[in-house]
Amino acid sequence: MIHEPPIDELAKKVGSKYALCIVAAKRARQLLDYSSNQVGKDQKTDKPLSLAAVEIQEGKVTATKF
């Protein structure tokens, strides 16, 4: 479970808790795919979902409507 940054603040950034779930899950999958392709590199200890939440908070990842 994500404790920091607060989920309510993240939901405001992307529009709703549903959108937050989708955006964070997609970004976490991207991070997992990237890390699996990096053979021999140092692995970060943070979980992909936590990294995705931080990226959303910092504005590096945003939600778009299709």
KAWO-V77909 format. One record per pair of residues at least 24 apart in sequence whose C-alpha atoms are under 10 Angstrom apart, sorted by the first residue. I is the first residue (numbers start at 1). J is the second residue. Records with the same first field share a line. If there is no record, write none. Layout:
I->J  J
//
This chain:
1->49  50
2->49  50  53  54
3->50  53
4->50  53  54  57
5->50  53  54  56  57
6->53  57
7->53  57
9->56  57
10->53  54  56  57  58  59
11->56  57
12->57
13->56  57  58  59  61  62  63
14->56  57  59  61  62  63  64
15->62  63  64
19->62  63  64  65
20->53  56  62  63
21->49  53
22->63
23->52  53  56  61  62  63  64
24->48  49  50  51  52  53  54  55  56  61  62  63
25->49  52  53
26->52
27->51  52  53  55  56  61
28->52  53
//
